[in-house]
Amino acid sequence: KAETNTHQGQIPTTTTNETMTGSTMMASSRRHEDNSNVNRRKVARAFKMRGLSIQTSALNGMMNVLRREENPMERDEKMYAILDEIKERMMMNRVSTGSGQLVVTEQLLADVVAELTRNGMDVAEEAVQLLGAFEMPRLAFDSMRKQFSLAAEAMEDGGKRSLFGSATNKVDMYAQRFALIQQRIMRQDLFRPKLVTADGRYSNNTSDTAVNAGSNNKTHVITPIESLLGRTGIKVLLGMIVQVEEGRYYLEDHTGQVPMDLTQTEILTDCFLNENCIVLVEGEINDAGVLTVHRMGNPIIESRLGSLDAIGLQNSDIFSSISSLSELEKLREQEIEHGQDGMFVILSDVHLDNPAVMRNLDTLFEGFEGMQPLPLFVFMGNFVSRSLSALGAATSSGAKMMVGLFDELANLISKYPAIAKEGRFVFIPGPNDAGLTGIMPRPPLPNYFTASLRSKVPHAVFTSNPCRLRFFSKEIVFCREDIVSELKRSCLLAPPQEEEDPMDEDEVPLMTSETDYIEEGGGRGPSKNTQQVIKRTVKTLLDQGHLCPLPLPSCPIYWQYDHALRLYPLPDAVVVADRVEQYYENYAGCDAINPGPFHAEFSFVVYRPVCEVHEDGQTKADVEFSQI
């Protein structure tokens, strides 16, 4: 009873305390609300003093952002930083659009806050953008209007592109190849007519040389093929090598075609000249109507910056990520600040059915597990050691085996939680992989085979062959094709040979064993007997502005997607995975890289698009040949 009375006596006391506490909380809430009102008026006044009007929803959002800062000084610094960024953006938009209103919306506030709170990791992740061949817009040149245009999936006639093109699409494919190279050639000083003043002097020449005096001021005129009839003398022509009759080759441009006599031809450039290549020709036509070719060579290459200046930003932004010159400049600033953290680990011919390959992949992932930030892994086919028909992938047993191989790779990656969760992977199919094979560009690996890996590795992307990747302002092209052997096999005229390094025409420098490598100065690279053929291959691809400058029987192409294989304007880097030895060449400012087959020597390439930044803002890439 005493305990009960004591307990009952405590009840009023507790109630009184709760009532007092509730009154105190209400008073505190009123004081907090008063402080919030003061802050709200202060924020609204700060916008007004800068000549900005702010919507109620945007003001509420601003208050939510500022409440996260407990320190008043830091809160004010954040507020003024947001205000300055908003004012700068709105003034730039006002100049560009001519709008007189400066109203801050909730979306604008969200964009500014997101921009200011990004760190280096966020910037690096947003800097990478992948573009498949079948989503790539088409750059076209109108020869009549002298204008470029960039079309998305829809074609010029309003329809959508298809894998099954018409004969018109085939004609347009070759016409665009020729038109893009022709306009490039006509901007070269060698073929550009020089302006002449009234007294017969060159306007761009400070010397006293007259118009036709001196070879330095001489320009060449490219003669259309239709103008050859009835004209004698040596002419310079630009055309495509075609085989109209079996065993007989013609030179063709947009005006006509003429048979060629190549028996006395001198090759001017150290490259491969094949059917469907576009060439500069110097020769004369004889009485039989045959063009006797004296000299022949590849078209003159143009730097990436020169091409971008001619095309313009609007028609060269295939990634749809750079809307203005100011955005491009901002992207380059971010590239200088954060680009050195970017790294690409590139492997080719990763045969998943080879136990040794899986063991060395395990070692590879173990080495990169603790790295921050993680590199971007690029795996290029073939992903099986035998051809599709030999594996029987079309049958149920073969399909199950392919599914099992990618499932094993997913389990291997899952052993390393950081790589599985945060690592980014790009898978590019090879010639022998499952799916639609034999025609370029090649679609991605079917989802049926890769479902398990996609579920366990969230940042794994399966894309087409070829594909393009943007890293800040850099453009990188990835392609898996045995192009060296095809170029040698289809070559019409033997390129000039070095006397000290003769090479058999039938030899194809395939990477098959350890003896194919020669150690030089502690490093690994192509052996001496293959360096020249590699340089020819790189020069041929970049001069022609195409990944497969071959006859269609050697390399079939979807006619309406030929633009996905073009290399115009020149990218910053081209990674062409081939069966030959590893190599790296820089030609006209473009890095050409072959990672080499991983299954042969477990070698790969580490590529850093931005390794060094010079004082003038120019960047330099780095290529490292590695081996497990």
C-alpha positions as CSV (number, residue, x, y, z in Angstrom):
1,K,0.0,0.0,0.0
2,A,2.9,2.4,0.8
3,E,4.4,1.6,-2.5
4,T,1.1,2.2,-4.3
5,N,0.7,5.5,-2.6
6,T,4.2,6.5,-3.4
7,H,3.6,5.5,-7.1
8,Q,0.4,7.3,-7.2
9,G,2.0,10.3,-5.6
10,Q,4.5,10.4,-8.4
11,I,2.0,10.6,-11.2
12,P,1.1,14.3,-10.8
13,T,4.7,15.2,-10.5
14,T,5.6,13.3,-13.7
15,T,2.7,14.9,-15.5
16,T,3.8,18.4,-14.4
17,N,7.3,17.7,-15.6
18,E,6.0,16.5,-19.0
19,T,3.8,19.6,-19.3
20,M,6.8,21.9,-18.5
21,T,9.0,20.0,-20.9
22,G,6.3,20.3,-23.7
23,S,6.1,24.0,-23.0
24,T,9.8,24.4,-23.3
25,M,9.9,22.4,-26.6
26,M,7.1,24.6,-28.0
27,A,9.0,27.7,-27.0
28,S,12.2,26.3,-28.5
29,S,10.3,25.4,-31.7
30,R,9.0,28.9,-32.0
31,R,12.5,30.3,-31.5
32,H,13.9,27.8,-34.2
33,E,11.0,28.9,-36.5
34,D,11.9,32.5,-35.9
35,N,15.5,31.8,-36.8
36,S,14.4,29.9,-39.9
37,N,12.3,32.9,-40.9
38,V,15.2,35.2,-40.4
39,N,17.4,32.9,-42.5
40,R,14.8,32.7,-45.2
41,R,14.5,36.5,-45.4
42,K,18.3,36.7,-45.5
43,V,18.5,34.2,-48.4
44,A,15.7,35.9,-50.3
45,R,17.4,39.3,-49.8
46,A,20.7,38.0,-51.1
47,F,19.1,36.8,-54.3
48,K,17.3,40.2,-54.7
49,M,20.5,42.2,-54.1
50,R,22.0,40.3,-57.1
51,G,19.1,41.2,-59.3
52,L,17.6,37.7,-59.2
53,S,14.1,36.5,-58.6
54,I,13.7,33.1,-57.1
55,Q,10.7,30.7,-57.2
56,T,9.2,29.5,-53.9
57,S,10.1,25.9,-54.6
58,A,13.7,26.9,-55.4
59,L,13.9,29.0,-52.2
60,N,12.7,26.0,-50.2
61,G,15.4,23.9,-51.8
62,M,18.0,26.5,-51.0
63,M,16.9,26.4,-47.3
64,N,17.3,22.6,-47.2
65,V,20.8,22.8,-48.6
66,L,21.9,25.5,-46.1
67,R,20.4,23.7,-43.1
68,R,22.9,20.9,-43.6
69,E,25.7,23.3,-42.5
70,E,25.8,23.8,-38.7
71,N,28.6,26.4,-38.8
72,P,27.1,29.8,-39.7
73,M,30.3,30.9,-41.5
74,E,30.4,27.8,-43.6
75,R,26.7,28.2,-44.3
76,D,27.2,31.8,-45.6
77,E,30.2,30.7,-47.7
78,K,28.1,28.0,-49.3
79,M,25.2,30.4,-50.0
80,Y,27.4,33.0,-51.7
81,A,29.2,30.3,-53.7
82,I,25.8,29.0,-55.0
83,L,24.6,32.6,-55.7
84,D,27.8,33.5,-57.7
85,E,27.5,30.3,-59.8
86,I,23.8,30.9,-60.5
87,K,24.4,34.5,-61.4
88,E,27.2,33.6,-63.8
89,R,25.1,30.9,-65.5
90,M,22.1,33.1,-65.9
91,M,24.1,36.0,-67.3
92,M,25.7,33.7,-69.9
93,N,22.3,32.4,-70.8
94,R,21.0,35.9,-71.1
95,V,23.7,36.9,-73.5
96,S,23.2,33.8,-75.7
97,T,19.4,33.8,-75.7
98,G,18.7,37.5,-75.3
99,S,16.2,36.8,-72.5
100,G,15.7,39.7,-70.0
101,Q,14.3,37.6,-67.1
102,L,16.5,36.3,-64.3
103,V,14.3,33.9,-62.4
104,V,16.0,31.1,-60.5
105,T,14.1,27.8,-60.9
106,E,14.3,24.7,-58.8
107,Q,16.0,22.8,-61.6
108,L,18.7,25.4,-62.1
109,L,19.4,25.4,-58.3
110,A,19.6,21.6,-58.4
111,D,22.1,21.6,-61.3
112,V,24.3,24.2,-59.6
113,V,24.4,22.4,-56.2
114,A,25.2,19.1,-58.0
115,E,28.0,20.8,-59.9
116,L,29.5,22.4,-56.8
117,T,29.4,19.2,-54.7
118,R,31.0,16.9,-57.2
119,N,34.4,15.5,-56.4
120,G,37.2,14.2,-58.6
121,M,35.6,10.7,-58.6
122,D,32.3,12.0,-59.8
123,V,34.0,14.1,-62.6
124,A,36.0,11.1,-63.8
125,E,33.0,8.8,-63.9
126,E,30.9,11.4,-65.9
127,A,33.9,11.9,-68.2
128,V,33.5,8.4,-69.7
129,Q,30.8,8.0,-72.4
130,L,30.5,4.9,-74.6
131,L,28.9,5.0,-78.1
132,G,28.1,1.8,-80.0
133,A,28.3,1.6,-83.8
134,F,24.5,1.3,-84.3
135,E,23.8,4.4,-82.2
136,M,26.5,6.6,-83.8
137,P,25.2,9.6,-85.8
138,R,26.3,9.8,-89.4
139,L,28.6,12.6,-90.6
140,A,27.9,13.5,-94.3
141,F,29.3,16.0,-96.7
142,D,27.3,17.7,-99.4
143,S,29.6,18.3,-102.3
144,M,27.2,20.8,-104.0
145,R,26.6,23.0,-100.9
146,K,30.0,22.4,-99.4
147,Q,28.4,21.7,-96.0
148,F,28.6,19.1,-93.3
149,S,25.6,17.5,-91.6
150,L,25.3,15.2,-88.6
151,A,22.3,12.9,-88.8
152,A,21.1,10.6,-86.0
153,E,19.4,7.2,-86.6
154,A,17.0,8.7,-89.2
155,M,18.4,8.9,-92.7
156,E,18.2,11.8,-95.1
157,D,14.9,10.6,-96.6
158,G,13.3,10.3,-93.2
159,G,13.5,6.5,-92.8
160,K,15.5,4.6,-90.3
161,R,18.7,2.7,-91.1
162,S,18.5,-1.0,-91.7
163,L,21.0,-3.9,-91.8
164,F,19.4,-4.7,-95.2
165,G,20.3,-1.8,-97.4
166,S,19.4,-1.1,-101.0
167,A,21.7,-0.6,-104.0
168,T,21.4,3.1,-103.5
169,N,22.9,2.8,-100.0
170,K,25.9,1.0,-101.4
171,V,26.5,3.8,-103.9
172,D,26.1,6.4,-101.2
173,M,28.6,4.5,-99.0
174,Y,31.4,4.9,-101.5
175,A,30.3,8.4,-102.6
176,Q,30.6,9.6,-99.0
177,R,34.0,8.0,-98.5
178,F,35.2,9.8,-101.6
179,A,33.6,13.1,-100.8
180,L,35.1,13.3,-97.3
181,I,38.6,12.7,-98.5
182,Q,38.2,15.0,-101.5
183,Q,37.2,18.0,-99.3
184,R,40.1,17.2,-97.1
185,I,42.5,17.2,-100.0
186,M,41.2,20.4,-101.4
187,R,42.1,22.3,-98.2
188,Q,45.7,21.2,-98.5
189,D,48.2,24.0,-99.5
190,L,49.4,21.8,-102.3
191,F,46.0,21.8,-104.1
192,R,44.7,25.2,-102.9
193,P,44.9,28.0,-105.5
194,K,47.0,30.9,-104.2
195,L,45.6,34.4,-104.3
196,V,47.3,36.8,-106.7
197,T,47.5,40.6,-106.4
198,A,47.0,43.0,-109.3
199,D,50.7,43.3,-109.9
200,G,51.1,39.6,-110.3
201,R,52.4,38.8,-106.9
202,Y,51.2,36.2,-104.4
203,S,49.2,37.8,-101.6
204,N,50.6,35.3,-99.0
205,N,54.2,35.6,-100.2
206,T,56.5,38.5,-99.1
207,S,59.1,37.8,-101.8
208,D,59.3,39.5,-105.2
209,T,58.6,36.3,-107.0
210,A,56.2,36.5,-109.9
211,V,53.2,34.3,-110.5
212,N,54.8,31.5,-112.5
213,A,58.4,31.9,-111.2
214,G,59.7,29.4,-108.7
215,S,58.5,25.9,-107.8
216,N,57.6,26.9,-104.2
217,N,54.5,28.8,-105.3
218,K,53.3,26.1,-107.7
219,T,50.0,24.4,-107.0
220,H,48.5,21.2,-108.5
221,V,45.1,20.9,-110.0
222,I,43.1,17.7,-109.5
223,T,41.6,16.8,-112.9
224,P,38.2,15.0,-112.9
225,I,38.2,11.8,-114.9
226,E,35.6,13.0,-117.3
227,S,38.0,15.8,-118.3
228,L,40.7,13.4,-119.4
229,L,39.3,12.7,-122.9
230,G,41.0,14.8,-125.5
231,R,43.6,16.2,-123.1
232,T,47.3,15.2,-123.2
233,G,50.0,15.6,-120.7
234,I,50.6,14.5,-117.2
235,K,47.6,15.0,-114.9
236,V,46.9,14.6,-111.2
237,L,43.8,12.7,-110.3
238,L,42.0,11.6,-107.1
239,G,39.9,8.5,-107.3
240,M,39.0,5.1,-105.9
241,I,40.6,1.8,-107.1
242,V,37.8,-0.5,-108.4
243,Q,37.8,-3.8,-110.2
244,V,35.1,-3.5,-112.9
245,E,36.4,-6.5,-114.8
246,E,38.1,-9.5,-113.3
247,G,41.8,-8.8,-113.1
248,R,41.5,-5.3,-114.5
249,Y,41.5,-2.2,-112.3
250,Y,40.0,1.2,-112.9
251,L,40.3,4.6,-111.2
252,E,36.8,6.0,-110.4
253,D,35.6,9.3,-109.1
254,H,32.2,11.0,-109.0
255,T,32.4,11.9,-112.7
256,G,33.5,8.6,-114.3
257,Q,36.1,5.8,-114.5
258,V,39.1,5.0,-116.5
259,P,41.2,1.8,-116.9
260,M,44.7,1.9,-115.4
261,D,48.1,0.5,-116.5
262,L,50.0,-0.1,-113.3
263,T,53.0,-1.8,-114.8
264,Q,55.3,1.2,-114.5
265,T,53.8,2.7,-111.3
266,E,56.0,4.1,-108.5
267,I,54.5,4.0,-105.0
268,L,55.2,7.3,-103.3
269,T,53.9,6.4,-99.8
270,D,54.9,3.5,-97.6
271,C,51.5,1.9,-97.3
272,F,49.2,-0.8,-98.6
273,L,47.2,0.0,-101.7
274,N,44.2,-2.2,-102.1
275,E,40.9,-2.3,-104.0
276,N,38.5,0.3,-102.7
277,C,41.3,2.5,-101.5
278,I,41.2,6.2,-102.5
279,V,44.5,7.3,-104.0
280,L,46.2,10.3,-105.5
281,V,47.5,9.4,-109.0
282,E,49.9,11.1,-111.4
283,G,49.8,9.9,-115.0
284,E,48.7,10.5,-118.5
285,I,46.1,8.9,-120.8
286,N,47.2,7.2,-124.0
287,D,45.4,6.8,-127.3
288,A,43.7,3.6,-126.2
289,G,42.0,5.5,-123.4
290,V,44.1,3.8,-120.7
291,L,45.6,5.8,-117.9
292,T,49.3,5.1,-117.6
293,V,50.0,5.7,-113.9
294,H,53.5,7.0,-113.2
295,R,53.1,7.6,-109.5
296,M,50.5,6.7,-106.9
297,G,50.1,7.3,-103.2
298,N,47.7,7.7,-100.3
299,P,45.8,11.0,-99.8
300,I,47.4,13.6,-97.5
301,I,46.3,13.2,-93.9
302,E,44.8,16.0,-91.9
303,S,45.2,16.6,-88.2
304,R,42.2,16.3,-85.8
305,L,42.2,20.0,-85.0
306,G,42.2,20.9,-88.6
307,S,39.3,18.6,-89.4
308,L,37.3,19.9,-86.4
309,D,37.8,23.5,-87.4
310,A,36.5,22.7,-90.9
311,I,33.5,20.6,-89.7
312,G,32.5,22.8,-86.8
313,L,31.5,21.8,-83.2
314,Q,27.8,21.3,-84.0
315,N,28.6,18.6,-86.7
316,S,31.5,16.9,-84.9
317,D,29.9,16.2,-81.5
318,I,28.9,12.6,-82.1
319,F,28.4,12.1,-78.4
320,S,26.0,15.0,-78.0
321,S,27.8,16.1,-74.9
322,I,29.4,19.4,-75.9
323,S,26.7,22.0,-76.8
324,S,29.0,25.1,-77.0
325,L,32.6,26.3,-77.1
326,S,32.3,27.3,-73.5
327,E,31.3,23.7,-72.6
328,L,34.2,22.4,-74.5
329,E,36.6,24.7,-72.7
330,K,35.2,23.7,-69.4
331,L,35.6,20.0,-70.3
332,R,39.2,20.6,-71.2
333,E,39.8,22.3,-67.8
334,Q,38.3,19.3,-66.1
335,E,40.5,17.1,-68.2
336,I,43.6,18.9,-67.1
337,E,42.5,18.8,-63.4
338,H,41.2,15.2,-63.2
339,G,42.3,13.5,-66.4
340,Q,45.5,12.0,-65.0
341,D,43.5,9.6,-62.8
342,G,42.0,7.9,-65.9
343,M,43.4,4.5,-66.9
344,F,42.4,1.8,-69.4
345,V,43.5,-1.8,-69.0
346,I,43.0,-3.3,-72.5
347,L,43.1,-7.0,-73.2
348,S,42.4,-8.9,-76.5
349,D,41.7,-12.5,-77.3
350,V,40.7,-13.4,-73.8
351,H,40.0,-17.1,-74.3
352,L,37.7,-18.0,-71.4
353,D,37.9,-21.7,-72.3
354,N,41.6,-21.7,-71.5
355,P,42.4,-22.5,-67.8
356,A,45.7,-20.6,-68.0
357,V,43.8,-17.4,-69.1
358,M,41.5,-17.7,-66.1
359,R,44.4,-18.1,-63.7
360,N,46.1,-15.0,-65.1
361,L,42.9,-13.0,-65.0
362,D,42.7,-13.9,-61.3
363,T,46.2,-12.5,-60.9
364,L,45.3,-9.4,-62.9
365,F,42.3,-8.6,-60.7
366,E,44.2,-9.2,-57.6
367,G,46.8,-6.6,-58.6
368,F,44.2,-3.9,-59.3
369,E,41.9,-4.7,-56.3
370,G,43.3,-2.1,-54.0
371,M,43.8,0.7,-56.6
372,Q,41.7,3.9,-56.3
373,P,40.3,4.9,-58.6
374,L,39.9,1.7,-60.4
375,P,40.8,1.5,-64.1
376,L,38.3,0.8,-66.8
377,F,38.8,-2.8,-68.1
378,V,38.3,-3.3,-71.9
379,F,38.0,-7.0,-72.8
380,M,38.1,-7.6,-76.6
381,G,37.3,-10.9,-78.3
382,N,37.7,-13.6,-79.3
383,F,36.4,-15.0,-76.0
384,V,36.9,-18.6,-77.2
385,S,39.9,-20.4,-78.6
386,R,38.0,-22.0,-81.5
387,S,35.7,-20.8,-84.1
388,L,31.9,-20.7,-83.5
389,S,31.3,-23.6,-85.8
390,A,34.0,-25.7,-84.1
391,L,32.5,-25.1,-80.7
392,G,29.0,-25.9,-81.9
393,A,27.6,-22.8,-80.2
394,A,24.6,-23.0,-82.5
395,T,23.5,-26.2,-80.7
396,S,22.1,-26.4,-77.2
397,S,25.3,-27.9,-75.7
398,G,27.5,-25.3,-77.4
399,A,25.2,-22.5,-76.1
400,K,25.3,-23.9,-72.5
401,M,29.1,-24.0,-72.7
402,M,29.2,-20.3,-73.7
403,V,26.9,-19.4,-70.9
404,G,29.1,-21.4,-68.5
405,L,32.2,-19.5,-69.6
406,F,30.8,-16.1,-68.9
407,D,29.4,-17.4,-65.6
408,E,32.9,-18.5,-64.5
409,L,34.2,-15.1,-65.4
410,A,31.5,-13.5,-63.3
411,N,32.4,-15.7,-60.4
412,L,36.0,-14.8,-60.8
413,I,35.3,-11.0,-60.7
414,S,33.0,-11.5,-57.7
415,K,36.0,-12.7,-55.7
416,Y,37.1,-9.1,-55.6
417,P,34.2,-7.1,-54.1
418,A,35.6,-3.6,-55.0
419,I,36.1,-4.5,-58.6
420,A,32.7,-6.3,-58.9
421,K,30.9,-3.4,-57.3
422,E,32.7,-0.4,-58.7
423,G,34.8,-1.6,-61.6
424,R,33.7,-0.7,-65.1
425,F,34.0,-3.3,-67.9
426,V,33.6,-3.0,-71.6
427,F,33.2,-6.2,-73.6
428,I,33.8,-6.0,-77.4
429,P,33.1,-9.1,-79.5
430,G,35.6,-10.7,-81.9
431,P,35.3,-12.4,-85.3
432,N,34.7,-15.9,-83.8
433,D,32.4,-15.0,-81.0
434,A,28.7,-15.9,-80.7
435,G,26.1,-13.7,-82.5
436,L,26.0,-12.2,-86.0
437,T,29.4,-12.7,-87.4
438,G,31.2,-12.0,-90.7
439,I,29.9,-8.5,-91.3
440,M,31.1,-5.2,-89.8
441,P,30.1,-3.4,-87.7
442,R,29.3,-6.4,-85.4
443,P,26.5,-6.2,-82.8
444,P,27.2,-6.9,-79.1
445,L,27.3,-10.4,-77.6
446,P,23.8,-11.8,-77.1
447,N,22.2,-11.2,-73.7
448,Y,21.5,-14.9,-73.4
449,F,25.2,-15.7,-72.9
450,T,26.0,-12.7,-70.6
451,A,23.0,-12.5,-68.3
452,S,24.9,-14.0,-65.3
453,L,27.8,-11.6,-65.6
454,R,25.5,-8.6,-66.0
455,S,23.7,-9.5,-62.8
456,K,26.9,-9.9,-60.8
457,V,28.9,-7.0,-62.3
458,P,26.5,-4.0,-62.5
459,H,28.9,-1.8,-64.5
460,A,29.6,-4.3,-67.2
461,V,28.7,-3.1,-70.7
462,F,28.5,-5.2,-73.8
463,T,28.9,-3.1,-76.9
464,S,29.5,-3.4,-80.7
465,N,32.6,-3.9,-82.7
466,P,33.8,-1.2,-83.4
467,C,32.8,1.3,-80.7
468,R,33.8,4.7,-79.5
469,L,34.6,6.0,-76.1
470,R,34.8,9.6,-74.9
471,F,37.1,10.5,-72.0
472,F,36.6,14.1,-71.3
473,S,37.4,15.7,-74.7
474,K,39.4,12.7,-76.0
475,E,37.9,10.3,-78.5
476,I,39.1,6.6,-78.5
477,V,38.1,4.0,-81.1
478,F,38.1,0.3,-80.2
479,C,38.0,-2.3,-82.9
480,R,38.8,-6.1,-83.0
481,E,39.8,-7.2,-86.5
482,D,42.7,-9.1,-88.1
483,I,43.4,-6.2,-90.4
484,V,47.2,-6.7,-90.9
485,S,46.8,-10.1,-92.7
486,E,43.8,-8.8,-94.7
487,L,45.7,-5.8,-96.0
488,K,48.7,-7.9,-97.0
489,R,46.6,-10.4,-98.7
490,S,44.6,-7.8,-100.7
491,C,47.5,-5.6,-101.6
492,L,47.7,-4.8,-105.3
493,L,51.1,-3.2,-105.5
494,A,54.0,-4.2,-103.4
495,P,55.0,-1.2,-101.1
496,P,58.6,-0.1,-101.2
497,Q,60.9,-2.5,-99.3
498,E,63.8,-1.5,-97.1
499,E,67.0,-3.1,-98.4
500,E,68.3,-4.1,-95.0
501,D,65.0,-5.7,-94.0
502,P,63.5,-7.6,-96.9
503,M,60.2,-9.3,-96.2
504,D,58.3,-12.1,-98.0
505,E,55.0,-10.9,-99.4
506,D,53.2,-14.0,-98.1
507,E,54.5,-13.6,-94.6
508,V,51.9,-12.6,-92.0
509,P,53.5,-11.7,-88.6
510,L,51.1,-13.5,-86.4
511,M,51.7,-13.7,-82.7
512,T,51.8,-17.4,-81.9
513,S,54.6,-18.1,-79.4
514,E,57.2,-16.4,-77.2
515,T,59.8,-16.5,-79.9
516,D,57.8,-13.9,-81.9
517,Y,58.9,-11.3,-79.4
518,I,62.3,-9.7,-79.3
519,E,63.6,-8.0,-76.2
520,E,65.1,-4.6,-76.9
521,G,66.4,-2.5,-74.1
522,G,64.5,-4.3,-71.5
523,G,61.2,-3.7,-73.2
524,R,58.8,-5.7,-75.2
525,G,57.6,-4.8,-78.7
526,P,57.4,-5.8,-82.3
527,S,60.3,-7.7,-83.8
528,K,62.3,-5.9,-86.4
529,N,60.8,-7.8,-89.3
530,T,57.3,-6.6,-88.5
531,Q,57.9,-3.0,-87.5
532,Q,57.6,-1.9,-91.1
533,V,54.4,-3.7,-91.9
534,I,52.9,-2.3,-88.7
535,K,53.8,1.2,-89.8
536,R,52.3,0.6,-93.2
537,T,49.1,-0.7,-91.6
538,V,48.7,2.3,-89.3
539,K,49.4,4.8,-92.1
540,T,46.9,3.0,-94.5
541,L,44.1,3.1,-92.0
542,L,44.6,6.7,-90.9
543,D,45.3,8.1,-94.4
544,Q,42.2,6.3,-95.8
545,G,40.2,7.5,-92.8
546,H,38.6,4.0,-92.4
547,L,39.1,0.9,-90.3
548,C,38.6,-1.5,-93.1
549,P,39.8,0.0,-96.5
550,L,39.3,-3.4,-98.1
551,P,37.2,-4.9,-100.9
552,L,33.8,-6.0,-99.7
553,P,34.5,-9.8,-100.3
554,S,37.4,-9.5,-97.8
555,C,35.6,-7.4,-95.3
556,P,31.8,-7.3,-95.7
557,I,30.1,-4.1,-94.3
558,Y,26.6,-3.1,-93.6
559,W,26.2,-0.4,-96.2
560,Q,24.1,2.0,-94.0
561,Y,26.5,1.7,-91.1
562,D,29.8,2.3,-92.9
563,H,30.1,5.6,-91.1
564,A,30.8,3.7,-87.9
565,L,34.1,2.5,-89.4
566,R,35.3,5.9,-90.5
567,L,38.3,7.6,-88.8
568,Y,37.4,11.1,-89.8
569,P,38.0,13.4,-88.0
570,L,41.0,11.5,-86.6
571,P,40.4,10.2,-83.1
572,D,42.9,10.8,-80.3
573,A,43.6,7.1,-80.2
574,V,42.7,4.0,-82.2
575,V,43.0,0.6,-80.5
576,V,42.9,-2.1,-83.2
577,A,43.2,-5.5,-81.6
578,D,44.9,-7.9,-83.9
579,R,46.7,-11.3,-83.8
580,V,50.0,-9.6,-84.4
581,E,52.5,-8.5,-81.8
582,Q,51.9,-5.6,-79.5
583,Y,52.7,-2.3,-81.0
584,Y,52.3,1.5,-80.4
585,E,52.6,4.1,-83.1
586,N,51.8,7.8,-83.1
587,Y,50.9,9.2,-86.5
588,A,49.6,12.7,-87.1
589,G,48.9,13.1,-83.4
590,C,46.8,9.9,-83.2
591,D,47.9,7.0,-81.0
592,A,47.6,3.6,-82.7
593,I,47.7,0.7,-80.3
594,N,47.5,-3.1,-80.5
595,P,47.3,-4.8,-77.1
596,G,48.3,-8.2,-78.6
597,P,46.6,-11.6,-77.9
598,F,46.3,-12.1,-74.1
599,H,46.1,-15.9,-74.4
600,A,49.6,-16.1,-76.0
601,E,51.9,-14.4,-73.5
602,F,49.3,-13.0,-71.0
603,S,50.3,-9.5,-72.1
604,F,48.0,-6.4,-72.1
605,V,48.2,-2.6,-72.5
606,V,47.7,0.1,-69.8
607,Y,46.7,3.3,-71.6
608,R,46.5,6.7,-69.9
609,P,44.9,9.3,-72.2
610,V,46.2,12.1,-70.0
611,C,49.6,11.3,-68.5
612,E,51.3,14.7,-68.6
613,V,50.0,18.2,-68.8
614,H,52.3,20.9,-70.3
615,E,52.4,24.5,-69.4
616,D,50.4,25.5,-72.6
617,G,47.6,23.1,-71.6
618,Q,48.5,20.4,-74.1
619,T,48.3,16.8,-72.8
620,K,50.3,13.8,-73.5
621,A,49.2,10.2,-73.4
622,D,51.1,7.2,-72.1
623,V,51.1,3.5,-73.3
624,E,52.6,0.8,-71.1
625,F,53.1,-2.8,-72.3
626,S,52.5,-5.1,-69.4
627,Q,52.7,-8.8,-68.9
628,I,51.6,-11.2,-66.1
